[in-house]
Amino acid sequence: MDSRFIQTSYGRVHAQVTGSGLPVIFIHGRVAPLNSARAWEANVGAVAEAGFRTVVLELPGFGEAVRPEGEISTESAVDCVLELFERMAMSRAAFVGHHWGGLVAWRAALIEPRRIVKLGLVAAEGAEQLSSALAGELSPPTLVLWEKDDPNVPASHADLFVDAIPLARKHIFTAGREQPELAHQAPQLLGKEFNDQLIAFLRE
C-alpha cells in the first residue's frame, strides 16, 4: 500500500493506494467510526486483488488529513474529489461512498458523469434531495447497497435512489438483524458478502 498526502485547493487529502487497474475511489462518512480510511479496511484488499486500483481517501479535516479549519463542507468535498482527477493523473474512476461519502460521490457524478464511470452508494445520504429532473443527469451505472435494518438511514431510501437514477439497481443485506448496533456499518459488518456484490458490479 502506498500512503501519500496530496495538496488540494481545500487542504491536504490523505490517500491510501493499492493495486492497479481502473481506479476505485472510496469516500468515507462523516461520523465516527466511519469517518476515516478505516471505514473500508474490510473491503479494499479484496477489490485490489480483483484487478482494481483502490484509492481510499481521507478528506481535509478527517483521519490523518487534519487541518485547523476543521472538517470540509459537502460542497468543498465534491470539488476536492474532482480535483484529484488532475492531482492523481486519472482520466476516469469508479466512486464508492458511504453515508455522507455517498452524497459526495453522487453529487460529483452529476458534475463529471463521463469521468465517474461507476457509482457505488452505501447507505448514502441525500436521496430526498435527488429530484427526478436532476437524477436524469446521473448517467453512470449505479449500485445501491443497504443494510435492511440500518438505524441511521432507512433502507427505503435505497428505492428512492433506484427510482431516480436511470441505470441504478439495489442490493439489500439482512445481516444486521443479528447485530443491529452495527447495521449502519455494512462494509465492515458484512466483509466478503459486501465485497462480492461490489466486485461483481465493478467487473460488469
Rosetta blueprint (number, residue, H / E / L):
1 M L
2 D E
3 S E
4 R E
5 F E
6 I E
7 Q E
8 T E
9 S L
10 Y L
11 G E
12 R E
13 V E
14 H E
15 A E
16 Q E
17 V E
18 T E
19 G L
20 S L
21 G L
22 L L
23 P E
24 V E
25 I E
26 F E
27 I E
28 H L
29 G L
30 R L
31 V L
32 A L
33 P L
34 L L
35 N L
36 S L
37 A H
38 R H
39 A H
40 W H
41 E L
42 A L
43 N L
44 V H
45 G H
46 A H
47 V H
48 A H
49 E H
50 A L
51 G L
52 F L
53 R E
54 T E
55 V E
56 V E
57 L E
58 E E
59 L L
60 P L
61 G L
62 F L
63 G L
64 E L
65 A L
66 V L
67 R L
68 P L
69 E L
70 G L
71 E L
72 I L
73 S L
74 T H
75 E H
76 S H
77 A H
78 V H
79 D H
80 C H
81 V H
82 L H
83 E H
84 L H
85 F H
86 E H
87 R H
88 M L
89 A L
90 M L
91 S L
92 R L
93 A E
94 A E
95 F E
96 V E
97 G E
98 H E
99 H L
100 W H
101 G H
102 G H
103 L H
104 V H
105 A H
106 W H
107 R H
108 A H
109 A H
110 L H
111 I H
112 E L
113 P L
114 R L
115 R L
116 I E
117 V E
118 K E
119 L E
120 G E
121 L E
122 V E
123 A L
124 A L
125 E L
126 G L
127 A H
128 E H
129 Q H
130 L L
131 S L
132 S H
133 A H
134 L H
135 A H
136 G L
137 E L
138 L L
139 S L
140 P L
141 P L
142 T E
143 L E
144 V E
145 L E
146 W E
147 E E
148 K L
149 D L
150 D L
151 P L
152 N L
153 V L
154 P L
155 A L
156 S H
157 H H
158 A H
159 D H
160 L H
161 F H
162 V H
163 D H
164 A H
165 I L
166 P L
167 L L
168 A E
169 R E
170 K E
171 H E
172 I E
173 F E
174 T L
175 A H
176 G H
177 R H
178 E L
179 Q L
180 P H
181 E H
182 L H
183 A L
184 H L
185 Q L
186 A H
187 P H
188 Q H
189 L H
190 L H
191 G L
192 K H
193 E H
194 F H
195 N H
196 D H
197 Q H
198 L H
199 I H
200 A H
201 F H
202 L H
203 R H
204 E L
